[in-house]
Amino acid sequence: MKTGIVFHELYLWHHTGNHADYVPYGFPVEPFHHSESPDTKRRIKNLMEVSGLYDRLLPIVPRKATKEEILFFHTENHYEHIRSLNDSISVNAGISAPTGIGSFDIALLSTGGVIEAIDRVIDGEVDNAYALVRPPGHHAMPNKAMGFCLFGNAAIAGKYALQKKGLNKIAFVDWDVHHGNGTQTAFYKDSNALTISIHQDRNFPTNSGFISENGEGNGSGYNINIPLPPGSGVGAYEAAFDRVVIPALEAYKPDLIIVPSGFDGGAGDPIGRQMMTSEGFRSLTKKLMLSAEEICNGKILMTHEGGYSAATVPFLAHAVIETLAQEDMGIKDPFQNIIGNLGQQELQPHQDKLISEVENLLKNIK
Ligand SMILES: [Zn+2]
């Protein structure tokens, strides 16, 4: 299996300024650090290096996305707004979207990295790829930076695949613990993209991600939200995949699957309340790969989103990327035993009920 990896040191230089988690410091908030820090990303890269996994992957060198590419999804206003902040220290570019010096350039490199990866996957130079990029993208709206996201990396790469690479149908499976509201917006009226988001009910944003948001116009039926209750574990995620995600992909038959991949659904995440484990993420990845093999010649692109527990996230990501590459580096996740045995890891009745409601949407996919 040839798996591409996108990474660049500059991704870690995007500076989110001084906050206490996502709240700006200032009396009565003591200065601390921002949730969206380089730590998790750096430690994912480091773990892959020490395990030897990184050497089994094909490095994909990122480039800056062009203005034309950013405008596949965003307004010119938004592009110019982010550009105008490029020399500013610690500014909030929108709704909870801190930037620092050079953040515009780094955000272009983040989006461009995802585009380079999608090129390689579509052209068959790699079987699949993981874009370990930063800043993340799935909350960014056409005219608004939001939720730590400046440009919609996955949405833009998807538009690029449809408009520049001649693909007819793409599907998104967003497993970040937060709703992929930006990606949903990008394709809400479009039947050329099936957007699926599996997230914690009303975590962020708190006013979107509902089952009732099922697409509009030509896109009617092609947006699926699975707002799992807080406390959902591996059983709930696997059931959601078996009963909704995989059947939806099989009904839709996309040419490519894009996974906005956040690991804030992992147990212990400071801003998520789910209980996923590395073995849980490995299992979801296997399910996706099996399905992709049938549907789209295995073509999967994962692009990094959230995940804020610097200690545990590297093991979650390692399990996923190792699975994509069909490698076994012999790395045991030291957290697996404890969080894998937490109470209610198995599917609970209220989670089962929610998933049953979402199953009703499958009939809307033509
Ligand atoms: Zn998230």
Boltz pocket constraint, residues with backbone or C-beta under 6 A from the ligand:
constraints:
  - pocket:
      binder: B
      contacts: [[A, 176], [A, 177], [A, 178], [A, 262], [A, 264], [A, 305], [A, 306], [A, 307]]
      max_distance: 6.0
